[in-house]
Amino acid sequence: MALVSAIFMLAMPDFMALADDPLKREAMRLASVIRHENDEAITRKETRSVTFNLGDGSWTLRIANLPEGATERFGNNRDGSTERFGNNVRFVDIVTHRRGRVDEGEDRFIFGVEGITESAIIHVSKDESVYSIIVHPYAALVETREGYVEQTK
């Protein structure tokens, strides 16, 4: 029984730490959206996009190749739905190799049938804390790290 308890404690994520840090929670939520859109584009063989509005901390989901008048669903959201950060979390910037650093206005990630093809780092903050959401192309890997992670060349 002690062995089962020890394995259970190691296998269970630390949900209390997540609940205590709204910035980490919002960074993980956005990472999950990016991961989901990437997977859906590959699985459904359709082009999708996420447009980030750095001014108001929102993002809009789109399916690029829907037939006229079609209403495809994004899980519980419809094409064109907009979500935004809660808890006073905001975008700091989005950094990619092709576009460089974008810190105002809008930026867009395109997910083709092979998934996202460009590496990116999205920085989000609350007060003085920063999290980095790192998007790896082709690998379907999106990770979150505490602190401002610089893009490598």
Secondary structure, 3 states (H helix, E strand, C coil): CHHHHHHHHHHCCCHHHHHHCHHHHHHHHHHHHHHHHHHHHHHHCCCEEEEEECCCCEEEEEECCCCCCCCCEECCEECCCEEECCCCCEEEEEEECCCEEECCCEEEEEEECCECCCCEEEEEEECCEEEEEEEECCCCEEEEEECCCCCCC
